[in-house]
């Protein structure tokens, strides 16, 4: 499916009717363009929600969920117990040091996230100032679980950067290895994650969807406002769909 870059209401995201309940079709509930949902990640240790990002739905079909995270969005991220950013902790103790969560604002340009239902990864698009396209980012993760307020997943540490010249490289292999050393991922799961990464690389080499679909030319509807982070951002999902 090719991304519509003409600025149509369906792809640039017309604001939905009051209530924002989304549409229903084959395969379960669907959200409408302009609906606000939460894109969340569970902690790899005890499974609590430790990353939450309010996003706006761009497209939701049985084949693809596309969402937009606007600049300045208030998000939740994990931090060390004393508030120190996780990436500043030495790798040896990064996943064992006590943590909490903190609210923060997404800085820089926004991010377009694309996910096909069964894929154990999502693909994120990054731009620099002035909508200069920078790269795609393949985030290896558990297939998303849909619930009434959004989607939940679990990050799998290993990632891939993909550039406009079709070159690519692995990211965070050190963190992937460390997660295995501290028991956040056993050998069988690590093998499945690596296999998922190799499958994504085959898509990149073939220049398949979504890399060839023109999403880098997409732009958000200027009428969209930045979604708010709800007080109950960590609520357990109550209704799930495939």
Rosetta blueprint (number, residue, H / E / L):
1 X L
2 X L
3 X L
4 X L
5 X L
6 X L
7 X L
8 X L
9 X H
10 X H
11 X H
12 X H
13 X L
14 X L
15 X L
16 X L
17 X L
18 X L
19 X L
20 X L
21 X L
22 X L
23 X L
24 X E
25 X E
26 X L
27 X L
28 X E
29 X E
30 X L
31 X L
32 X L
33 X L
34 X L
35 X L
36 X E
37 X E
38 X E
39 X E
40 X E
41 X E
42 X E
43 X L
44 X L
45 X L
46 X L
47 X L
48 X L
49 X E
50 X E
51 X E
52 X E
53 X E
54 X E
55 X E
56 X E
57 X E
58 X E
59 X E
60 X E
61 X L
62 X L
63 X L
64 X L
65 X E
66 X E
67 X E
68 X E
69 X E
70 X L
71 X L
72 X L
73 X L
74 X E
75 X E
76 X E
77 X E
78 X E
79 X E
80 X E
81 X L
82 X L
83 X L
84 X L
85 X E
86 X H
87 X H
88 X H
89 X L
90 X L
91 X H
92 X H
93 X H
94 X L
95 X L
96 X L
97 X L
98 X L
99 X E
100 X E
101 X E
102 X E
103 X E
104 X E
105 X E
106 X L
107 X L
108 X L
109 X L
110 X L
111 X E
112 X E
113 X E
114 X E
115 X E
116 X L
117 X L
118 X L
119 X L
120 X L
121 X E
122 X E
123 X E
124 X E
125 X E
126 X E
127 X E
128 X E
129 X H
130 X H
131 X H
132 X E
133 X E
134 X E
135 X E
136 X E
137 X E
138 X E
139 X E
140 X E
141 X E
142 X L
143 X L
144 X L
145 X E
146 X E
147 X E
148 X L
149 X L
150 X E
151 X E
152 X E
153 X E
154 X L
155 X E
156 X E
157 X E
158 X E
159 X E
160 X E
161 X E
162 X E
163 X E
164 X L
165 X L
166 X L
167 X L
168 X E
169 X E
170 X E
171 X E
172 X L
173 X H
174 X H
175 X H
176 X H
177 X H
178 X H
179 X H
180 X H
181 X H
182 X L
183 X L
184 X L
185 X L
186 X L
187 X H
188 X H
189 X H
190 X H
191 X H
192 X H
193 X H
194 X H
195 X H
196 X H
197 X H
198 X H
199 X H
200 X H
201 X H
202 X H
203 X H
204 X H
205 X H
206 X H
207 X L
208 X L
209 X L
210 X L
211 X L
212 X L
213 X L
214 X L
215 X H
216 X H
217 X H
218 X L
219 X L
220 X L
221 X L
222 X L
223 X L
224 X L
225 X L
226 X L
227 X L
228 X L
229 X L
230 X L
231 X L
232 X L
233 X L
234 X L
235 X L
236 X L
237 X L
238 X L
239 X L
240 X E
241 X E
242 X L
